Amino acid sequence: MEAGIASSQRPSSVTAVFLQKSCVQHRYIRSRDTSCIVERPERLRAVHVGLAAAVARLEESSKVRGPSVKSEHLEDHVPPADAQETDADELASALGRLNLANASGSSPSRVPVQFVHSEASVDILNHAAVKFVHGDVERDVYLENLNRWAAESRAKIEKGESEIPEGFSQGDLYLCPESLLAIQGALGTVCEAVDTVVGSRNSAPNTQTSRAFVAIRPPGHHCGEDTPSGFCFVNNVAVAAAHAHLQHGINRVVVLDIDLHHGNGTQSIIWQINEESYRKALEQEAGAPPDKPGLQAYYGSIHDVFSYPCEDGKMELVQAASVSIHGPHGQHIENVHLKPYSSEEHFWEELYAGPYSKLLGKAGDFLDETGGPGDDVLIFISCGFDASEHEYPSMSRHQRHVPTSFYRRFANDTRAFADRYARGRLISVLEGGYSDRALMSGAMAHLTGLAEVDGMMVDESWWNLQNLVELEKATKKRRGGRVSQPTMSAPWLARAVELFAGIDSSHLVPATTSARNAVPPSSRVLRERKMPNVPAEQNPSASLRKPGAKKAQTTELAAMIAVQAETANEPSDSDSVSSFSSLSDVPDDGQAPKKLPRVVLKLGPRPAEANTS
């Protein structure tokens, strides 16, 4: 759909946005230096900013204020005193206590968005869907191990050991004792979204919740049956699909993965599910007693085959990320590789309309061949925003980007697909995305595509660079000093700040602490950050990560950053929304922060000069 064109006729229904405050508790505690940690609690803050901006823009478009907000879980939270000093987002917490965002939930709106502050949680050792995906026949060894790893994480670190067992990636995985709360809260929230979307099919048309966006972390699509990797410890979407099957009679599932990275874990799990259902069907054809249908699933992914998990060129991983199989052995898999584009016209007219459209086309073939549209169909999006044009250059090193509007138009096209095959039922679940600007702009565009209705005129310039910079300034995280709301000339900005204050819980992140005997810095990092075309020795963030760097080197680095900061007038395209106030807060993309305490070095005369004086 082109910018500025009203949305097409669709059944009137609500888009629910599920939020889970426990997800911010999963954090890195091996040391205080988190400069190379990209899977961080603040990711959710950036997503919340984008969601608030999307609703503000849609309200302005339809000339109506006040989205429908589910209020039974809205509470005034006051963070611990130590968190208030360092990590409290004073703007959000203060405005939130004033209840500026409409939380009545009683007045209907032409902007049918409902924010749900979920308190759902599951016990991973006693939940049918979790055991369906990650359990074992005799004993749930992996789930028991995960439970133990999290519980013992701080004690391990205090002894100078890693909380992640040997054999798993020490760079891409980390745990803290509260990580289990985040994991179980994320799973509970995505299952609640399934209950809401599937359970509302008998509701009145104006109250149906047929679509949902679930903003949770840690992500899940790299986690296989018993193999955590790529920041992922459980597979959120696979568990949600199993829950829909076991509790609601959903027998056919479509998973559309638009993360930059191939969802190898999801594909592996779906392969096993399809294999088991195919075996059961063959046995019944051969005379076995009839049984209820097994779950059948389609997995389709658009991703960069040069990036993780394929970046090392391992044959089995590249092959898995390139599979296209439709029908044989009960498998339905489509993998499409992202390609560079030279212009927006090239992207939309050749790539999106060409190879990228195969994702939905093959999904339609799968559903047509297995019974067509029906009440037993549910659509999922594994929604990563790390293919965004605004992602860190070092995260998307191979120029396999998509324009921000991709997240809106793909949501729109998937809505139409869900309307045709699944009674409109569609659930999008957050996966990757690491720079704040990528997350903010992607979430804004994506929710716009999910929620726009008749009468709204959507303008894709809403997320152009100028508007994003203004939104970043308006919602900038402030530490210390009095709370002051910046003067905003645009009404949508003021409204976005109000909404953000009512939905964000990122100020509840506990203060970063580390054990006394922290694990020594590893030479492996989650994702190496290098300034483009700059030698490694001139890259400040790379210098920070050199094991055993001397104190003198750190002082010299501080002086260099301070000089750079004096000349930085505006944030670059890849700057974070958050402010940075210490050396450990150097942005992951290597750009110098806008403001830092000035470091003055007082040096004596050179030795030669001293000898001659």
N, C-alpha and C positions, 0 to 999 in steps of 0.2 A: 504494500500500500504506500503510495507516495505521500510525502509530507503535506499536511494541510487538508487531507481528504477525510471526510467523516467516515466513521466505522460503519460496516455493513450491518444489515438486520440480523440480530441474534436474539435468542431467548433471554428474557430479563432474569438475571441471577447475580449473586454476590460473589466477589473474590475475597477469600479469607487470607490474611497474612498472619502466619503463626510465628511467634517469637518465644524464645526460651532463655530466661536469664541465667540458668545454671550453665549454659554453654560458655560463658565468659570465664568460668573457673578453670578450664583446661589451659594451662600455661607452662612455660618453660622455667624450670627452677634450678638447672644445673649450675648456673652462674648468673651474675647480674648483667652480664653483657648479652643483650638480646638483639644486637645490631644485625645479625644475620638470620634472625628467626622471622620468617615471612608468614607462617601459619600462627597468627597471634590473635588474642581476644579482640583487639581493636578492629579486626576485619569486620566484625558485626556492627561496630559503630558506623563505619563507612556505608555499609549496606542500609542501616537505618536512616542515614541522611538521604540516600537515594530514594528510599521508599516514601519518606515524608515529602520530598520534593515532587515525586510523581503524583501523589494525592493532591498536593497544593496546586499543581498545574492543571490537573483534571478538574478540580473544583472551579478554578478560574475559567477554564474552557466552557464549563457548563453553567457558570454564573450561580453556583450553589455552594454554600459553605457547610462544612461539618460532615465528614464521612461517618458512617456507622461504625462505632468502636465497641467491641465486646468488653464490658467493664468489670465482670465479676472477679477478674484476676488482677485488676489495676490496684496497686498499693503504693503508699508513699514509703520509699525505702531510704534509710539513712545508712551510708556505708560506715565501716569501722573507722575510728579516729586516724589510724595510720594510713588507711586508704584515702581519707579525705585530704591528707597533706600532699600526697604525691600523685595519685591517679584519679582523684575525683574530678568528674567533668562538671564543674560548678554551674555552667550555663544550663545543662540538661537537668541536673538535680534540683536547682532552685526553681526553674520554670515548671518542672514536673510537680513540685510541691504546691504550686499555685493552680494546678489543674487547668492550664490554659487550653489544652487540647480537649475537644469535646469527647466526653466519655459517657455520655448518657445512654447511647445505644438505643434510644427510643424513637428518634425522628428519622424517617426514611430520607434517602438522599439519591440524587441522580448520579452520584459518585459511589457506586456500590462496592466499597472496600470496607472490610471488617478486620480490625486488628485484634488478634487473640493472644493474650499473654498466657501462654500455656504453663501449667505446673505439672504436666503429665510426666511420668517416669516409669520405666520398666525395670524389673529385676532380670538381668541378662541370664541368670542361671535358672530362671523359672518362667520364661516367656516362650510361648509356643512358636511364634514367628522367628524369634532370635535363634532358637534351637533348630528350627527348620533350615535356616541358612548356615549357621555357624556351629551347630552341635555335631556330636559324633553318635554313632549307633550305640555304643556301649557306655561311653562317658564323655561329657562335654569338656574335653581336655583344654581346648583353646580358650573357651570362655572362663574356665577356672583359672587358667594361667593369667589371662588379662586382668581378672579381678585381683589376683595376688600381686602382679607387677605394679599396679597402681597403688595398692595398699602399702607396699614396701618401698615405694620410690624414694621418699625422703630419707629413709634410713639407709638405703643403698648409697645415695649421694653423699650423706654425711660420712660414710666410710671411704669416700673417694672412688666409689664404683659407679658404673652406669646403671640406670634404672631399666634400660632396654637390654634384654638378654643378648649374649653373643650369638651371631648368626643373622640378626636383623639389623637393618640400616641404623647406624647411630646418628647419621646426619638428618634423615628425614622423619625420625620418630622421637617423640619425647613424652613423658608422663609425669604427673604429679598426683598426690593423693586425691585431689578433687576431680581429676580427669574422669573417674568413673561416674561421678555425678553428672558431668557434662555429656558423656557418652550415653548414659541411661536416659537423661533428659532429652537428648536429641532423638533417640529411638522412640521414646514415649510421645514426643511431639509429632513426629512424622506419622505414627500410628493414629494419633488423635486426628490428624488431617485426613487420613483415610476414612476413619469413622464418620467425620463430618461430611466429607464430599459424597461418599457412597450412601450414607444414611439419610441424606437430605433429598433423595430422588422423589420421595412422596410428599415433599413440602409444597406449599403454595408457590407459584412461579416467582413472585417478587421476593421470596425469602429463601429460595434454594441457594445453597453454597455449592456450586458445581466446579469451582476452580479454587486452587490454593497455591500460595507461595510459602515455603517453609524455610525460614532463615535460621539455620543451625550450623554448628561446628562441633567437633572436627568433621571434615568431609569423609566420604565413604567409598567412592567408586574404584579406588585402587586395592581395597581389601577383598581378598578372596575368602574361601571358606575358613581357613585357619592361618592366613598369611597377611599380617599387617604390613603396609608399605605406603610410601608417598603421603604421609600425614594421616593415613586412614587406619582405624582400628576395628571398626565394624562397617558393614555396608548398609547405609541408611535406606537407600532406595530398594535394595533387594529384600530387606526385612519388611519394608512397607508393602511390597508386592506380595510377600508371603502372608502378611497379616490380612490383606484384602482377600486373598484366596481362602485362608483358613476360617476367617470370621464372617466374610460377606459373600462368599460364593463367586468371587471374581476368578474366572478360569483362563482369561486371556489378558495379557499385559503387554503394553508397548513401552519400552524405555528408550528415550531419545537423549543422547549424551552430547552436549555441546561444549564441554570443557576443552581447553587447549590440549590436554593430555588424554591419551586413550584410557578408557575405563576398563583396564584389564581384569580387575577384580569382579566387576559386574558381569562382564562377558563370560568369565569362567564359571561364575555361579549360575548364570542363565543357561549355559551349556549343560551343566549337570542337571538342572531342573528339567530341561527339555529331554535330555537323555532318559531320565527316569520316567517321565510321562510317556515317551515313545515306547519304552520297554513295556510299560503297563498296557498300552494300547495293543501292542503285538500279542501279549499274553492273552488278552481278552478275545482277540480275533481267533486265537488258537483254542479257545474253549474255556479259559479261566473264568471264574465267577465274575459277574459284572461288578464294577466298583464306581464310585463317583469319579468324574473326570479329573485328570491331573492338570496341573498348571502348565500352560503353554505361554512362552514369552518370546518377543522379538526384541533384539538389541540393535540399535543403530547409533553410530558415532561419527561425528565430524571432529577431526583432531589433527595435530601436527605429528607425523610419523618420525620426525627427527628429534622430537623432545621426549622427555621421560614418559613411559618407562623404556622407550626404544632408543634413547640417545647413545647407548653403547653399541648399538647395532647387533644385539644378540638375536640370533635367528628365530628362536621360538617367540620372542616378544614382537618382533617386526612382523612375523607371519600372522600372529594373533591379531595385530592391529591392522591387518590388510585382508582379513577373511571376508568373503562374500558368498554366503550359502543360504539357499531359500528352499526348504522342503526336505532334502535328503536327511535321513536319520532324525527327523523331527526338529532340525535346527533352522533358525531364522535369524541370520546375522548380516548386517551391512556396515562396512567401514569405509568412510570417505576421507581422503587426505586433504587437509587445507593446502591452498596454493597462494602464492603472493599475488597481489593485484596492483595494477598501475593507476587506477582511478576508481571512483565510486561507480561510474557507469560500467566499467569492466567487472567490478565485483557483482553488481546486481544483475546485469544483463547476461553475463557469461557464466560466472561461477555459481551465484545463488540460484539462478533460473536453470542452470545446467546440472553439474554433478552434485551440488549440495541439495537440490530438490529430491534426489534419489532417496534421501533418508525417510521422508514422508511417503514417497511413492511405494517403496518396498514395504513399509509398514502397512499401507493400505492393501497391498497384495496379500500379506500375511493374514490380515483379518478377513479379507474376502474368501480366501482359501479355507479358513477355519470356521466359517459360519456367518460372516458378514457382521453388520452392526448388531449390538445386543446389550442386554443388561449385565452381561458377564464380562464386559470390557472396561479397562481402566488405563489411562494414559499417564505416563510419568515423563518429566524432563529432569535429567541430571544437569543442573544449570551451573556451570562454571563460567566465570567472567574473565578468566586469564587469557583468552584469545583476544581480548579487547585491544583496540588501538592505543589505549592508555596504560596498558600493563607495563611493568618494569622491563626495560630493554633486555636485561639479563635473564628474565624469566621466559621471554619470547624472543629467543636469540636468532630465529631462522626466518623472521619476517612473515610468519604465517598469522596475520592479524585478520580481524573482522571489524568493520565500522560499528560504532555504538548502536546505530539503528538496527543492526542485525538482531539484537536481543528483543527489540520491539516487534519486528516483522516476523521473526520466527515464532514468537509467542502468539501473534495474530494467526499465522498459518496453522499452528498446532491447535489453537482454539477451534478453527473451522474444521480441522480433522477430527477433534474430539466431539464436536457437535454432530458430525456425520456418523461416527462409529460408536461413541461411548456415552451418548446422552449428555454430552458436554462436560463429562467428568475428567478433570485434568489437574494433576498435582506436580508442581515444580519444586525441586529441592536444591538448596544451595550446595555447590561443590567447591571448586577452586576460585581463584581470583585473589590477588595479593596486594597490588598497589591500591591505595585508598581511592584514587581517581577512577581506576578501572571498576572497582566494586560499586562506588557511588553512581557512576554514570550507567553502568550495566543494570543495576537494580532499578534505577529510575526508568530506563527505557523498557525493561522487561515487565515491570508492574503496569506500566502504561499499556503495553500490548495485551496483558491479561485482563485488564479492568475496563478499558474504554468501551463505551456504549453509544447508542444512537444519540445524536445531537452534539457530541463532542468533536471539536476540530483539533486534532492532534498535530502539532508542529514539531518536526524533528530537530528544529533549531533549539528546542528546549534544553538539549544536552550538548550544545556546541561549547567550544572551549571558553568563551567569554562568560557564559552563564555558569559553567562549572566552577570557574575561578571565583565568581561572586558567591556561589553557594558554599564553597570552601571557606571563604572569608567569614560568611555569616554564621557558620557552624563550627568555627575553629575552636579547638580544645584549649581552654585557658587554665593555667595553673597559678594558684596564689593570687593575692590581691582581691579587690572587690569584684563582684559579678556585674558586668555591664553589657547590656544588649546593644550591639552595634546599630547605628542608624541605617535603615534599609529603605531605599526609595521604591523598590518593587514590592507590591503587596504579596506576590507569591513567595518571596523570600521570607517575609515576616511570618506568613502562614506555615511555611516549611519549618521554621525554627520552632513554632508552637507545637506542631505535630511531632517533630523530632523529640522535643522535651517530654512528650507524653508517652512515647514508645521506647525510648532508648534506656538500656540498663547497663551500658558499658562502664558507667562510673562506679559500678559495684565491683569492678575487678580488684582483687586484693593487691596490696602493695607487693612489688616484686621483691622476693627474698630468696636467698640461696643458703644452702647449708654451709657450715663453717669450713668443712673439708670438701669443697666443691670438686666435681670431676674436672681434671685438667683440660684446658681447651683442646679440642680435636682439630686436626688438620682438615677434617671433612666438614663441610657446611651444607645447610639445606639447599641453597642455590647460590653459586658464586656470583657476586655482584661486581661487575667491571665497568668502568666508565668507557663508553665507546671511543675507540681510537686514542686511548690514553695508556701509556706504558704502566705496567703493574706497580712499579716503584713510585708512580705519581698518583696512584689511586688511594685516597684516604681510607675508604672502607676496607680495601684489601689489606692495607697496612695494619689496621686494627686487628685483623684476624691472624697475623703471623704468630705462631706459638713462640712464647718466650721473648716477646718484644720487650726491649729495655724501657725503663721509665723515661730516659732521656728522649727516646723516639716518640713516646706518647706526648711529651711536652712540646717537642718540635711539631708534631702533627697538630696539636691544639693551636699553636701559633699560626700555622698555615691555614687552618680552617677559619680562624678569626679574621685573617686578612681577606680570604675569599668571601666571607660573610658580609664584609663592608661593601662589597661591590654588587651584591645580589639584591636587586630591587623588587623583582616579582618571582613567584614560584614558577618553575618550569613545568612542562606538560606532565612530567612524572613525579612531581613533588607530592608528598602526602598531605592529607587534610590535617593531620595532627601536627602540633608543634613539637620541636625537638629542643631539649634544653641541656643535654650533656653529651659527652663523647660517646657514651653507650647508645645514644639515640640517633646516631648518624643514619640518614635514610639508606634503605637497601640499594637504591639505584646509584649511590655514590655521589649524588649532588650535594653541594654544601648547603647546610640549613640557612634559613633567612636571617635568624638572629641567634647569636651565641654570646656568652660573656667574653669580653675582650681579654686576651691574654697578652701581657706585656713582659717581655724578657729583658732583664737588665744584664748586659754583658760587660765585662771588664775589657781593658785594652788587650790587643793581640800580644802574644808572647814576644814577638820581635819588637813591637813598639815599647813594651815594658822594659826590655833590656837596654833600649837606647835612651830612655827618659832619665 
